[in-house]
């Protein structure tokens, strides 16, 4: 055997042996991984107060920080308004 054929045989053997070292399988997705991903993608349900305050902000043409501030205060007042009659009934 000549030197070049020996080098070729060694190179071929090393390629065959190292090929399995790089073939790593990824871990299968578990049910909890897919559930977490589904939760992130699913939109949250909006309350009636939130929807009504959004409509009011749209009617006033509010955008950006003003809209966010208006909605926050509107929802806070709406929830306070609905909680007060329930407290009076007791």
LUMVEX-237739 format. One record per atom (N, C-alpha, C): x, y, z; residue in three letters; residue number from 1; atom name. Coordinates in Angstrom, 1 decimal. Each point is the difference from the previous one (the first is absolute). Layout:
<recs>
{px=X	py=Y	pz=Z	gugu=ALA	nunu=NUM	logu=CA}
...
</recs>
This chain:
<recs>
{px=0.8	py=-1.2	pz=0.0	gugu=UNK	nunu=1	logu=N}
{px=-0.8	py=1.2	pz=0.0	gugu=UNK	nunu=1	logu=CA}
{px=0.9	py=1.2	pz=0.0	gugu=UNK	nunu=1	logu=C}
{px=-0.4	py=1.0	pz=-0.8	gugu=UNK	nunu=2	logu=N}
{px=0.8	py=1.2	pz=0.0	gugu=UNK	nunu=2	logu=CA}
{px=-0.5	py=1.0	pz=1.0	gugu=UNK	nunu=2	logu=C}
{px=0.8	py=1.0	pz=0.2	gugu=UNK	nunu=3	logu=N}
{px=-0.3	py=1.0	pz=1.1	gugu=UNK	nunu=3	logu=CA}
{px=-1.3	py=0.7	pz=-0.3	gugu=UNK	nunu=3	logu=C}
{px=-0.3	py=0.4	pz=-1.2	gugu=UNK	nunu=4	logu=N}
{px=-1.2	py=0.8	pz=-0.3	gugu=UNK	nunu=4	logu=CA}
{px=-1.2	py=-0.9	pz=0.2	gugu=UNK	nunu=4	logu=C}
{px=0.1	py=-1.3	pz=-0.3	gugu=UNK	nunu=5	logu=N}
{px=-1.2	py=-0.8	pz=0.2	gugu=UNK	nunu=5	logu=CA}
{px=-0.3	py=-0.3	pz=1.5	gugu=UNK	nunu=5	logu=C}
{px=1.1	py=0.0	pz=0.8	gugu=UNK	nunu=6	logu=N}
{px=-0.2	py=-0.1	pz=1.4	gugu=UNK	nunu=6	logu=CA}
{px=-0.6	py=1.2	pz=0.6	gugu=UNK	nunu=6	logu=C}
{px=0.4	py=1.2	pz=-0.5	gugu=UNK	nunu=7	logu=N}
{px=-0.5	py=1.2	pz=0.5	gugu=UNK	nunu=7	logu=CA}
{px=-1.5	py=0.1	pz=-0.4	gugu=UNK	nunu=7	logu=C}
{px=-0.3	py=-0.4	pz=-1.2	gugu=UNK	nunu=8	logu=N}
{px=-1.4	py=0.0	pz=-0.4	gugu=UNK	nunu=8	logu=CA}
{px=-0.9	py=-0.9	pz=0.8	gugu=UNK	nunu=8	logu=C}
{px=0.5	py=-1.2	pz=0.4	gugu=UNK	nunu=9	logu=N}
{px=-0.7	py=-1.0	pz=0.8	gugu=UNK	nunu=9	logu=CA}
{px=-0.2	py=0.6	pz=1.4	gugu=UNK	nunu=9	logu=C}
{px=1.0	py=0.6	pz=0.6	gugu=UNK	nunu=10	logu=N}
{px=-0.1	py=0.6	pz=1.3	gugu=UNK	nunu=10	logu=CA}
{px=-1.0	py=1.2	pz=0.0	gugu=UNK	nunu=10	logu=C}
{px=0.0	py=0.8	pz=-1.0	gugu=UNK	nunu=11	logu=N}
{px=-0.9	py=1.1	pz=-0.1	gugu=UNK	nunu=11	logu=CA}
{px=-1.4	py=-0.5	pz=-0.2	gugu=UNK	nunu=11	logu=C}
{px=-0.2	py=-1.0	pz=-0.8	gugu=UNK	nunu=12	logu=N}
{px=-1.4	py=-0.6	pz=-0.1	gugu=UNK	nunu=12	logu=CA}
{px=-0.5	py=-0.6	pz=1.3	gugu=UNK	nunu=12	logu=C}
{px=0.9	py=-0.7	pz=0.7	gugu=UNK	nunu=13	logu=N}
{px=-0.4	py=-0.6	pz=1.2	gugu=UNK	nunu=13	logu=CA}
{px=-0.4	py=1.0	pz=1.1	gugu=UNK	nunu=13	logu=C}
{px=0.8	py=1.1	pz=0.0	gugu=UNK	nunu=14	logu=N}
{px=-0.3	py=1.0	pz=1.0	gugu=UNK	nunu=14	logu=CA}
{px=-1.3	py=0.8	pz=-0.3	gugu=UNK	nunu=14	logu=C}
{px=-0.3	py=0.2	pz=-1.3	gugu=UNK	nunu=15	logu=N}
{px=-1.2	py=0.6	pz=-0.4	gugu=UNK	nunu=15	logu=CA}
{px=-1.2	py=-0.9	pz=0.4	gugu=UNK	nunu=15	logu=C}
{px=0.1	py=-1.3	pz=-0.2	gugu=UNK	nunu=16	logu=N}
{px=-1.1	py=-0.9	pz=0.4	gugu=UNK	nunu=16	logu=CA}
{px=-0.2	py=0.0	pz=1.5	gugu=UNK	nunu=16	logu=C}
{px=1.1	py=0.0	pz=0.7	gugu=UNK	nunu=17	logu=N}
{px=-0.1	py=-0.1	pz=1.5	gugu=UNK	nunu=17	logu=CA}
{px=-0.5	py=1.3	pz=0.6	gugu=UNK	nunu=17	logu=C}
{px=0.4	py=1.1	pz=-0.5	gugu=UNK	nunu=18	logu=N}
{px=-0.4	py=1.3	pz=0.6	gugu=UNK	nunu=18	logu=CA}
{px=-1.4	py=0.4	pz=-0.5	gugu=UNK	nunu=18	logu=C}
{px=-0.5	py=-0.5	pz=-1.0	gugu=UNK	nunu=19	logu=N}
{px=-1.4	py=0.3	pz=-0.5	gugu=UNK	nunu=19	logu=CA}
{px=-1.0	py=-0.2	pz=1.0	gugu=UNK	nunu=19	logu=C}
{px=0.0	py=-1.0	pz=0.8	gugu=UNK	nunu=20	logu=N}
{px=-1.0	py=-0.3	pz=1.1	gugu=UNK	nunu=20	logu=CA}
{px=0.2	py=1.0	pz=1.1	gugu=UNK	nunu=20	logu=C}
{px=1.1	py=0.6	pz=0.3	gugu=UNK	nunu=21	logu=N}
{px=0.2	py=0.9	pz=1.1	gugu=UNK	nunu=21	logu=CA}
{px=-0.7	py=1.3	pz=-0.3	gugu=UNK	nunu=21	logu=C}
{px=-0.2	py=0.4	pz=-1.2	gugu=UNK	nunu=22	logu=N}
{px=-0.6	py=1.2	pz=-0.4	gugu=UNK	nunu=22	logu=CA}
{px=-1.5	py=-0.2	pz=-0.2	gugu=UNK	nunu=22	logu=C}
{px=-0.5	py=-1.2	pz=-0.1	gugu=UNK	nunu=23	logu=N}
{px=-1.4	py=-0.2	pz=-0.2	gugu=UNK	nunu=23	logu=CA}
{px=-0.7	py=-0.1	pz=1.3	gugu=UNK	nunu=23	logu=C}
{px=-0.4	py=1.1	pz=0.6	gugu=UNK	nunu=24	logu=N}
{px=-0.7	py=0.0	pz=1.2	gugu=UNK	nunu=24	logu=CA}
{px=-1.4	py=0.3	pz=-0.2	gugu=UNK	nunu=24	logu=C}
{px=-0.9	py=-0.7	pz=0.6	gugu=UNK	nunu=25	logu=N}
{px=-1.4	py=0.2	pz=-0.1	gugu=UNK	nunu=25	logu=CA}
{px=-0.5	py=1.1	pz=1.0	gugu=UNK	nunu=25	logu=C}
{px=-0.9	py=0.8	pz=-0.4	gugu=UNK	nunu=26	logu=N}
{px=-0.6	py=0.9	pz=1.0	gugu=UNK	nunu=26	logu=CA}
{px=-0.9	py=-0.7	pz=0.9	gugu=UNK	nunu=26	logu=C}
{px=-0.2	py=0.6	pz=1.2	gugu=UNK	nunu=27	logu=N}
{px=-0.9	py=-0.6	pz=1.0	gugu=UNK	nunu=27	logu=CA}
{px=-1.4	py=0.2	pz=-0.5	gugu=UNK	nunu=27	logu=C}
{px=-0.9	py=-1.1	pz=0.1	gugu=UNK	nunu=28	logu=N}
{px=-1.4	py=0.2	pz=-0.4	gugu=UNK	nunu=28	logu=CA}
{px=-0.7	py=1.0	pz=0.9	gugu=UNK	nunu=28	logu=C}
{px=-0.9	py=0.7	pz=-0.6	gugu=UNK	nunu=29	logu=N}
{px=-0.8	py=1.0	pz=0.8	gugu=UNK	nunu=29	logu=CA}
{px=-0.9	py=-0.7	pz=0.9	gugu=UNK	nunu=29	logu=C}
{px=0.0	py=0.4	pz=1.2	gugu=UNK	nunu=30	logu=N}
{px=-0.9	py=-0.6	pz=1.0	gugu=UNK	nunu=30	logu=CA}
{px=-1.4	py=0.8	pz=0.0	gugu=UNK	nunu=30	logu=C}
{px=-0.9	py=-0.6	pz=0.7	gugu=UNK	nunu=31	logu=N}
{px=-1.4	py=0.7	pz=0.0	gugu=UNK	nunu=31	logu=CA}
{px=0.1	py=1.3	pz=0.7	gugu=UNK	nunu=31	logu=C}
{px=0.9	py=0.2	pz=1.0	gugu=UNK	nunu=32	logu=N}
{px=0.0	py=1.3	pz=0.7	gugu=UNK	nunu=32	logu=CA}
{px=0.6	py=1.0	pz=-0.9	gugu=UNK	nunu=32	logu=C}
{px=1.0	py=-0.4	pz=-0.8	gugu=UNK	nunu=33	logu=N}
{px=0.6	py=1.0	pz=-1.0	gugu=UNK	nunu=33	logu=CA}
{px=-1.0	py=0.5	pz=-1.0	gugu=UNK	nunu=33	logu=C}
{px=-0.8	py=-0.9	pz=-0.5	gugu=UNK	nunu=34	logu=N}
{px=-1.0	py=0.5	pz=-1.0	gugu=UNK	nunu=34	logu=CA}
{px=-1.1	py=0.7	pz=0.7	gugu=UNK	nunu=34	logu=C}
{px=-0.3	py=-0.3	pz=1.2	gugu=UNK	nunu=35	logu=N}
{px=-1.1	py=0.8	pz=0.7	gugu=UNK	nunu=35	logu=CA}
{px=0.5	py=1.4	pz=0.3	gugu=UNK	nunu=35	logu=C}
{px=1.2	py=0.1	pz=0.4	gugu=UNK	nunu=36	logu=N}
{px=0.5	py=1.4	pz=0.3	gugu=UNK	nunu=36	logu=CA}
{px=0.1	py=0.8	pz=-1.3	gugu=UNK	nunu=36	logu=C}
{px=0.3	py=-0.6	pz=-1.1	gugu=UNK	nunu=37	logu=N}
{px=0.1	py=0.7	pz=-1.3	gugu=UNK	nunu=37	logu=CA}
{px=-1.4	py=0.4	pz=-0.4	gugu=UNK	nunu=37	logu=C}
{px=-1.0	py=-0.9	pz=0.2	gugu=UNK	nunu=38	logu=N}
{px=-1.4	py=0.3	pz=-0.3	gugu=UNK	nunu=38	logu=CA}
{px=-0.5	py=1.2	pz=0.8	gugu=UNK	nunu=38	logu=C}
{px=0.4	py=0.0	pz=1.3	gugu=UNK	nunu=39	logu=N}
{px=-0.5	py=1.1	pz=0.9	gugu=UNK	nunu=39	logu=CA}
{px=0.6	py=1.3	pz=-0.5	gugu=UNK	nunu=39	logu=C}
{px=1.2	py=0.1	pz=-0.4	gugu=UNK	nunu=40	logu=N}
{px=0.6	py=1.2	pz=-0.5	gugu=UNK	nunu=40	logu=CA}
{px=-0.7	py=0.5	pz=-1.2	gugu=UNK	nunu=40	logu=C}
{px=-0.4	py=-0.8	pz=-0.9	gugu=UNK	nunu=41	logu=N}
{px=-0.6	py=0.4	pz=-1.2	gugu=UNK	nunu=41	logu=CA}
{px=-1.5	py=0.3	pz=0.1	gugu=UNK	nunu=41	logu=C}
{px=-0.7	py=-0.6	pz=1.0	gugu=UNK	nunu=42	logu=N}
{px=-1.4	py=0.2	pz=0.1	gugu=UNK	nunu=42	logu=CA}
{px=-0.3	py=1.4	pz=0.6	gugu=UNK	nunu=42	logu=C}
{px=-0.8	py=0.8	pz=-0.6	gugu=UNK	nunu=43	logu=N}
{px=-0.3	py=1.3	pz=0.5	gugu=UNK	nunu=43	logu=CA}
{px=-0.9	py=-0.1	pz=1.2	gugu=UNK	nunu=43	logu=C}
{px=0.2	py=0.9	pz=1.0	gugu=UNK	nunu=44	logu=N}
{px=-0.8	py=0.0	pz=1.2	gugu=UNK	nunu=44	logu=CA}
{px=-1.4	py=0.6	pz=-0.3	gugu=UNK	nunu=44	logu=C}
{px=-0.9	py=-0.5	pz=0.7	gugu=UNK	nunu=45	logu=N}
{px=-1.4	py=0.5	pz=-0.1	gugu=UNK	nunu=45	logu=CA}
{px=0.0	py=1.4	pz=0.7	gugu=UNK	nunu=45	logu=C}
{px=-0.7	py=0.9	pz=-0.7	gugu=UNK	nunu=46	logu=N}
{px=-0.1	py=1.4	pz=0.5	gugu=UNK	nunu=46	logu=CA}
{px=-1.3	py=0.2	pz=0.8	gugu=UNK	nunu=46	logu=C}
{px=0.0	py=0.7	pz=1.1	gugu=UNK	nunu=47	logu=N}
{px=-1.2	py=0.2	pz=0.7	gugu=UNK	nunu=47	logu=CA}
{px=-0.9	py=1.0	pz=-0.6	gugu=UNK	nunu=47	logu=C}
{px=-1.2	py=0.0	pz=0.4	gugu=UNK	nunu=48	logu=N}
{px=-1.0	py=1.0	pz=-0.5	gugu=UNK	nunu=48	logu=CA}
{px=0.4	py=1.4	pz=0.2	gugu=UNK	nunu=48	logu=C}
{px=0.6	py=0.2	pz=1.2	gugu=UNK	nunu=49	logu=N}
{px=0.5	py=1.4	pz=0.3	gugu=UNK	nunu=49	logu=CA}
{px=1.1	py=0.4	pz=-0.9	gugu=UNK	nunu=49	logu=C}
{px=0.9	py=-0.9	pz=-0.3	gugu=UNK	nunu=50	logu=N}
{px=1.1	py=0.2	pz=-0.9	gugu=UNK	nunu=50	logu=CA}
{px=-0.5	py=0.4	pz=-1.4	gugu=UNK	nunu=50	logu=C}
{px=-0.9	py=-0.8	pz=-0.5	gugu=UNK	nunu=51	logu=N}
{px=-0.6	py=0.3	pz=-1.3	gugu=UNK	nunu=51	logu=CA}
{px=-0.7	py=1.3	pz=-0.1	gugu=UNK	nunu=51	logu=C}
{px=-0.8	py=0.3	pz=1.0	gugu=UNK	nunu=52	logu=N}
{px=-0.7	py=1.3	pz=0.1	gugu=UNK	nunu=52	logu=CA}
{px=1.0	py=1.2	pz=0.0	gugu=UNK	nunu=52	logu=C}
{px=1.0	py=-0.2	pz=0.8	gugu=UNK	nunu=53	logu=N}
{px=1.0	py=1.1	pz=0.1	gugu=UNK	nunu=53	logu=CA}
{px=0.7	py=0.2	pz=-1.3	gugu=UNK	nunu=53	logu=C}
{px=0.3	py=-1.1	pz=-0.7	gugu=UNK	nunu=54	logu=N}
{px=0.7	py=0.1	pz=-1.3	gugu=UNK	nunu=54	logu=CA}
{px=-0.9	py=0.8	pz=-1.0	gugu=UNK	nunu=54	logu=C}
{px=-1.3	py=-0.3	pz=0.1	gugu=UNK	nunu=55	logu=N}
{px=-1.0	py=0.7	pz=-0.9	gugu=UNK	nunu=55	logu=CA}
{px=0.0	py=1.5	pz=0.3	gugu=UNK	nunu=55	logu=C}
{px=0.0	py=0.3	pz=1.3	gugu=UNK	nunu=56	logu=N}
{px=0.0	py=1.4	pz=0.3	gugu=UNK	nunu=56	logu=CA}
{px=1.3	py=0.7	pz=-0.4	gugu=UNK	nunu=56	logu=C}
{px=1.1	py=-0.7	pz=0.1	gugu=UNK	nunu=57	logu=N}
{px=1.3	py=0.6	pz=-0.4	gugu=UNK	nunu=57	logu=CA}
{px=0.0	py=0.2	pz=-1.5	gugu=UNK	nunu=57	logu=C}
{px=-0.5	py=-1.0	pz=-0.7	gugu=UNK	nunu=58	logu=N}
{px=-0.1	py=0.2	pz=-1.5	gugu=UNK	nunu=58	logu=CA}
{px=-0.9	py=1.2	pz=-0.4	gugu=UNK	nunu=58	logu=C}
{px=-1.1	py=0.1	pz=0.7	gugu=UNK	nunu=59	logu=N}
{px=-0.9	py=1.2	pz=-0.3	gugu=UNK	nunu=59	logu=CA}
{px=0.7	py=1.3	pz=0.3	gugu=UNK	nunu=59	logu=C}
{px=0.9	py=0.1	pz=1.0	gugu=UNK	nunu=60	logu=N}
{px=0.7	py=1.2	pz=0.3	gugu=UNK	nunu=60	logu=CA}
{px=1.2	py=0.2	pz=-0.9	gugu=UNK	nunu=60	logu=C}
{px=0.4	py=-1.1	pz=-0.8	gugu=UNK	nunu=61	logu=N}
{px=1.1	py=0.1	pz=-0.8	gugu=UNK	nunu=61	logu=CA}
{px=1.4	py=-0.1	pz=0.7	gugu=UNK	nunu=61	logu=C}
{px=0.0	py=-0.6	pz=1.2	gugu=UNK	nunu=62	logu=N}
{px=1.2	py=-0.1	pz=0.8	gugu=UNK	nunu=62	logu=CA}
{px=1.0	py=-1.0	pz=-0.6	gugu=UNK	nunu=62	logu=C}
{px=1.3	py=0.3	pz=0.1	gugu=UNK	nunu=63	logu=N}
{px=1.0	py=-0.9	pz=-0.4	gugu=UNK	nunu=63	logu=CA}
{px=1.2	py=0.1	pz=0.9	gugu=UNK	nunu=63	logu=C}
{px=0.8	py=-1.1	pz=0.0	gugu=UNK	nunu=64	logu=N}
{px=1.2	py=0.0	pz=0.8	gugu=UNK	nunu=64	logu=CA}
{px=-0.2	py=0.1	pz=1.5	gugu=UNK	nunu=64	logu=C}
{px=0.8	py=0.8	pz=0.6	gugu=UNK	nunu=65	logu=N}
{px=0.0	py=0.1	pz=1.5	gugu=UNK	nunu=65	logu=CA}
{px=-1.3	py=0.5	pz=0.5	gugu=UNK	nunu=65	logu=C}
{px=-0.6	py=1.0	pz=-0.7	gugu=UNK	nunu=66	logu=N}
{px=-1.3	py=0.5	pz=0.4	gugu=UNK	nunu=66	logu=CA}
{px=-1.1	py=-1.1	pz=0.1	gugu=UNK	nunu=66	logu=C}
{px=0.0	py=-0.8	pz=-1.1	gugu=UNK	nunu=67	logu=N}
{px=-1.0	py=-1.1	pz=0.0	gugu=UNK	nunu=67	logu=CA}
{px=0.3	py=-1.0	pz=1.1	gugu=UNK	nunu=67	logu=C}
{px=1.2	py=-0.3	pz=0.2	gugu=UNK	nunu=68	logu=N}
{px=0.3	py=-1.0	pz=1.1	gugu=UNK	nunu=68	logu=CA}
{px=-0.4	py=0.5	pz=1.3	gugu=UNK	nunu=68	logu=C}
{px=0.3	py=1.3	pz=0.3	gugu=UNK	nunu=69	logu=N}
{px=-0.4	py=0.6	pz=1.3	gugu=UNK	nunu=69	logu=CA}
{px=-1.5	py=0.1	pz=0.1	gugu=UNK	nunu=69	logu=C}
{px=-0.7	py=0.4	pz=-1.1	gugu=UNK	nunu=70	logu=N}
{px=-1.4	py=0.1	pz=0.1	gugu=UNK	nunu=70	logu=CA}
{px=-0.6	py=-1.4	pz=0.3	gugu=UNK	nunu=70	logu=C}
{px=0.4	py=-1.0	pz=-0.7	gugu=UNK	nunu=71	logu=N}
{px=-0.5	py=-1.4	pz=0.1	gugu=UNK	nunu=71	logu=CA}
{px=0.2	py=-0.5	pz=1.5	gugu=UNK	nunu=71	logu=C}
{px=1.2	py=0.3	pz=0.5	gugu=UNK	nunu=72	logu=N}
{px=0.3	py=-0.5	pz=1.3	gugu=UNK	nunu=72	logu=CA}
{px=-0.9	py=0.6	pz=1.1	gugu=UNK	nunu=72	logu=C}
{px=-0.2	py=1.4	pz=-0.1	gugu=UNK	nunu=73	logu=N}
{px=-0.9	py=0.6	pz=0.9	gugu=UNK	nunu=73	logu=CA}
{px=-1.5	py=-0.4	pz=-0.2	gugu=UNK	nunu=73	logu=C}
{px=-0.4	py=-0.1	pz=-1.3	gugu=UNK	nunu=74	logu=N}
{px=-1.3	py=-0.4	pz=-0.3	gugu=UNK	nunu=74	logu=CA}
{px=-0.3	py=-1.4	pz=0.6	gugu=UNK	nunu=74	logu=C}
{px=0.9	py=-1.0	pz=-0.2	gugu=UNK	nunu=75	logu=N}
{px=-0.3	py=-1.3	pz=0.5	gugu=UNK	nunu=75	logu=CA}
{px=0.0	py=0.0	pz=1.5	gugu=UNK	nunu=75	logu=C}
{px=0.9	py=0.8	pz=0.6	gugu=UNK	nunu=76	logu=N}
{px=0.0	py=0.1	pz=1.5	gugu=UNK	nunu=76	logu=CA}
{px=-1.3	py=0.5	pz=0.5	gugu=UNK	nunu=76	logu=C}
{px=-0.5	py=1.1	pz=-0.6	gugu=UNK	nunu=77	logu=N}
{px=-1.3	py=0.5	pz=0.4	gugu=UNK	nunu=77	logu=CA}
{px=-1.1	py=-1.0	pz=-0.2	gugu=UNK	nunu=77	logu=C}
{px=0.0	py=-0.7	pz=-1.2	gugu=UNK	nunu=78	logu=N}
{px=-1.1	py=-0.9	pz=-0.3	gugu=UNK	nunu=78	logu=CA}
{px=0.0	py=-1.1	pz=1.0	gugu=UNK	nunu=78	logu=C}
{px=1.2	py=-0.5	pz=0.4	gugu=UNK	nunu=79	logu=N}
{px=0.0	py=-1.1	pz=1.0	gugu=UNK	nunu=79	logu=CA}
{px=-0.4	py=0.5	pz=1.3	gugu=UNK	nunu=79	logu=C}
{px=0.3	py=1.2	pz=0.4	gugu=UNK	nunu=80	logu=N}
{px=-0.4	py=0.5	pz=1.3	gugu=UNK	nunu=80	logu=CA}
{px=-1.5	py=0.3	pz=0.0	gugu=UNK	nunu=80	logu=C}
{px=-0.5	py=0.4	pz=-1.1	gugu=UNK	nunu=81	logu=N}
{px=-1.5	py=0.2	pz=-0.1	gugu=UNK	nunu=81	logu=CA}
{px=-0.8	py=-1.3	pz=0.1	gugu=UNK	nunu=81	logu=C}
{px=0.6	py=-1.1	pz=-0.6	gugu=UNK	nunu=82	logu=N}
{px=-0.8	py=-1.2	pz=0.1	gugu=UNK	nunu=82	logu=CA}
{px=0.2	py=-0.7	pz=1.4	gugu=UNK	nunu=82	logu=C}
{px=1.1	py=0.3	pz=0.6	gugu=UNK	nunu=83	logu=N}
{px=0.3	py=-0.7	pz=1.3	gugu=UNK	nunu=83	logu=CA}
{px=-0.9	py=0.7	pz=1.1	gugu=UNK	nunu=83	logu=C}
{px=-0.2	py=1.3	pz=-0.1	gugu=UNK	nunu=84	logu=N}
{px=-0.7	py=0.8	pz=1.1	gugu=UNK	nunu=84	logu=CA}
{px=-1.5	py=-0.6	pz=0.2	gugu=UNK	nunu=84	logu=C}
{px=-0.8	py=-0.2	pz=-1.1	gugu=UNK	nunu=85	logu=N}
{px=-1.4	py=-0.5	pz=0.2	gugu=UNK	nunu=85	logu=CA}
{px=0.1	py=-1.4	pz=0.7	gugu=UNK	nunu=85	logu=C}
{px=0.9	py=-0.8	pz=-0.3	gugu=UNK	nunu=86	logu=N}
{px=0.1	py=-1.3	pz=0.6	gugu=UNK	nunu=86	logu=CA}
{px=0.3	py=0.1	pz=1.5	gugu=UNK	nunu=86	logu=C}
{px=0.8	py=1.0	pz=0.4	gugu=UNK	nunu=87	logu=N}
{px=0.3	py=0.2	pz=1.4	gugu=UNK	nunu=87	logu=CA}
{px=-1.2	py=0.5	pz=0.7	gugu=UNK	nunu=87	logu=C}
{px=-0.9	py=0.8	pz=-0.6	gugu=UNK	nunu=88	logu=N}
{px=-1.1	py=0.6	pz=0.6	gugu=UNK	nunu=88	logu=CA}
{px=-1.1	py=-1.0	pz=0.3	gugu=UNK	nunu=88	logu=C}
{px=-0.1	py=-1.1	pz=-0.9	gugu=UNK	nunu=89	logu=N}
{px=-1.1	py=-1.0	pz=0.2	gugu=UNK	nunu=89	logu=CA}
{px=0.2	py=-0.8	pz=1.2	gugu=UNK	nunu=89	logu=C}
{px=1.2	py=-0.1	pz=0.5	gugu=UNK	nunu=90	logu=N}
{px=0.2	py=-0.9	pz=1.2	gugu=UNK	nunu=90	logu=CA}
{px=-0.6	py=0.5	pz=1.2	gugu=UNK	nunu=90	logu=C}
</recs>
